[in-house]
Amino acid sequence: MSELETLILHGHYGTPNPLKVMILLEELGLPYKHVQVDITKVKEEPYTQLNPNGRLPTLEDPNTGLVLWESAPIVEYLVDTYDKAGRLTLRSFPESYHLKQFLALQSSGQGPYYGQWVFFARYLPGEAVAIARYKDQLLRVWSVLDKILEGKEYLVGGKCTYADLSFVAWEDGMRVKFPEFGLEKRASEYPNYNAWYQRLIARPAVAKALRINREEMAKAAAK
């Protein structure tokens, strides 16, 4: 893919949804540049000229002229456009729809529950009911996936797909960035889920994206 122009990912190291896209870019071997966006200015111009919703990430693809925001459609776009060999997807029926199903679970379930738990537990620790609710929902998602993964290595079709990979960023962020929440200690209660996650982060492209993300976070913290 050396003839491709460089894709531009507008994100912020240490935030999971841009990392979710980074993982796909690395897995597909696409040339890309990460543009670090000041997270306090995402609701301001010039960034809102790209993404009027003022959230991260946004992808610019000069090869097609597309500007796209929201991580889930970005993931689908990258696979549809650049994974012609189907390494990370399945195009058969009904598997192709099952992939969309799990991507929707990640986007509407895992990500929001993790995000709300972090918000309340870290910034509003007195809100015990909210903290308990989002923690319970987070662990519910774990239990659902743990049951689905019983006897399986991956979610759909016996191979790693974009649906599996989309869960990595939030899980990594919670385990590494917020160790005080103790998710590592709870992982043994969900052995299928935890074994699946360990398989995913052992993939070279995933490990590279996680390493870059952590290194850049450390650089920012040292400033």
C-alpha positions in Angstrom: 0.0 0.0 0.0 3.0 2.3 -0.5 1.2 4.2 -3.2 -1.4 5.4 -0.7 -1.4 8.9 0.6 -1.1 9.2 4.3 -4.4 9.1 6.3 -4.8 11.7 9.1 -6.2 10.6 12.4 -7.3 13.5 14.7 -7.2 12.2 18.2 -5.7 12.5 21.6 -3.3 10.0 23.1 -4.8 8.4 26.2 -8.4 8.5 25.0 -9.8 5.1 23.9 -11.8 5.9 20.7 -8.9 7.3 18.8 -6.9 4.3 19.9 -9.6 2.1 18.6 -9.0 3.5 15.1 -5.2 3.4 15.5 -5.4 -0.3 16.1 -7.3 -0.8 12.9 -4.8 1.4 11.0 -1.9 -0.6 12.3 -3.6 -3.9 11.6 -4.3 -2.9 8.0 -0.8 -1.5 7.6 -2.1 1.8 6.4 0.1 4.9 6.3 -1.3 7.4 8.8 -0.4 10.4 10.8 -1.8 11.0 14.3 -2.6 14.7 14.9 -2.8 15.4 18.6 -5.9 17.6 19.3 -6.0 19.7 22.5 -8.8 17.9 24.3 -10.0 21.2 25.9 -10.5 22.7 22.4 -12.5 20.0 20.6 -15.7 22.1 20.8 -13.9 25.1 19.1 -12.8 26.0 15.7 -10.8 25.0 13.7 -11.5 21.4 14.9 -15.3 21.8 14.7 -14.9 22.6 11.0 -13.9 18.9 10.6 -16.2 17.5 13.3 -19.2 19.7 14.2 -19.9 17.3 17.1 -16.7 18.3 18.8 -15.6 14.8 19.8 -12.7 12.5 19.0 -11.7 10.9 16.7 -12.0 12.3 13.2 -10.4 10.7 10.1 -9.3 12.4 6.9 -8.6 10.2 4.0 -6.9 12.1 1.1 -7.2 9.0 -1.1 -11.0 9.3 -1.2 -11.6 12.8 0.0 -13.7 11.5 2.9 -13.8 13.2 6.3 -15.5 10.9 8.8 -16.2 11.1 12.6 -17.4 8.6 15.2 -15.1 5.7 15.7 -17.5 2.8 14.7 -18.2 4.1 11.2 -14.5 4.9 10.8 -13.7 1.3 11.6 -16.2 0.0 9.1 -15.0 2.5 6.5 -11.4 1.3 6.9 -12.3 -2.3 6.6 -14.7 -1.8 3.6 -12.2 0.4 1.8 -8.8 -1.2 2.6 -9.4 -4.8 3.6 -10.2 -6.2 0.2 -8.7 -9.5 1.2 -11.1 -9.8 4.2 -8.3 -10.3 6.8 -10.3 -8.6 9.5 -13.9 -9.1 8.3 -16.4 -11.6 7.1 -18.7 -10.8 4.2 -20.8 -13.9 4.3 -24.4 -14.1 5.6 -25.2 -13.9 8.5 -21.6 -13.4 9.8 -21.3 -9.9 8.3 -24.3 -8.8 10.4 -23.0 -10.4 13.5 -19.9 -8.3 13.2 -22.0 -5.2 13.1 -23.9 -6.5 16.1 -20.8 -6.7 18.2 -19.4 -3.4 17.0 -22.8 -1.9 18.1 -22.4 -3.6 21.5 -19.0 -2.1 21.9 -20.1 1.4 20.9 -23.3 1.5 22.9 -22.4 -0.8 25.8 -18.8 -1.2 26.7 -17.6 2.3 25.8 -20.3 4.4 27.5 -20.5 2.2 30.6 -16.7 2.4 31.1 -16.7 6.1 30.4 -19.5 6.8 32.8 -17.9 4.7 35.6 -14.7 6.5 35.2 -16.4 9.9 35.3 -18.4 9.2 38.4 -15.8 7.2 40.3 -13.0 9.7 39.7 -14.8 13.1 39.6 -18.0 12.5 41.6 -17.1 9.9 44.1 -20.1 10.8 46.3 -22.5 9.5 43.7 -22.6 6.0 45.0 -25.7 4.9 43.1 -24.3 6.0 39.7 -21.0 4.4 40.4 -22.6 1.1 41.4 -24.9 1.2 38.4 -22.2 1.7 35.8 -19.8 -0.8 37.5 -22.6 -3.4 37.4 -23.3 -2.7 33.7 -19.6 -2.9 32.9 -19.4 -6.3 34.6 -22.7 -7.4 32.9 -21.1 -6.8 29.5 -18.1 -8.9 30.7 -20.4 -11.7 31.6 -22.3 -11.5 28.3 -19.1 -11.7 26.3 -17.7 -14.4 28.6 -20.6 -16.6 27.9 -20.5 -15.9 24.2 -16.8 -16.7 24.1 -17.2 -20.1 25.8 -15.4 -22.6 23.6 -14.4 -19.9 21.1 -11.3 -17.9 20.4 -13.1 -15.0 18.7 -16.5 -13.6 18.5 -17.5 -14.5 14.9 -16.3 -17.0 12.4 -13.4 -18.4 14.2 -11.0 -15.6 13.4 -10.0 -12.2 14.7 -12.1 -9.4 13.1 -12.7 -5.7 13.5 -15.4 -6.6 16.0 -13.0 -8.2 18.4 -10.4 -5.5 18.0 -12.9 -2.7 18.7 -13.1 -3.8 22.4 -9.4 -3.5 23.1 -8.9 0.3 23.5 -11.5 0.8 26.3 -10.4 -2.4 28.1 -6.7 -1.4 27.9 -7.5 2.1 29.2 -9.4 0.8 32.1 -6.8 -1.7 33.2 -3.7 0.4 32.6 -4.9 4.0 33.2 -7.2 3.3 36.1 -5.7 0.4 38.1 -7.5 1.7 41.2 -10.7 0.3 39.8 -9.3 -3.2 40.2 -10.4 -4.7 36.9 -7.2 -6.9 36.7 -8.3 -8.6 39.9 -11.8 -9.3 38.6 -10.6 -10.7 35.3 -10.2 -14.3 36.6 -13.9 -14.4 37.3 -14.5 -14.1 33.5 -11.9 -16.6 32.1 -13.2 -16.7 28.5 -13.3 -13.0 28.3 -9.9 -12.5 29.8 -8.2 -15.1 27.6 -9.8 -13.5 24.5 -8.5 -10.1 25.6 -5.0 -11.5 26.2 -5.0 -13.0 22.7 -6.0 -9.7 21.2 -3.3 -7.6 22.9 -0.7 -10.2 21.9 -1.2 -9.4 18.2 1.9 -7.4 16.9 -0.2 -4.6 15.4 -2.3 -4.2 18.6 0.8 -4.3 20.8 2.4 -1.6 18.6 -0.6 0.7 18.8 -0.8 0.3 22.6 2.9 0.9 23.0 2.7 4.1 20.9 -0.3 5.3 22.9 1.5 4.7 26.3 4.7 6.3 25.2 3.0 9.4 24.0 0.9 9.5 27.2 4.2 9.3 29.2 5.8 12.1 27.2 2.8 14.3 27.8 2.8 13.6 31.6 6.5 14.4 31.8 6.1 17.9 30.3 
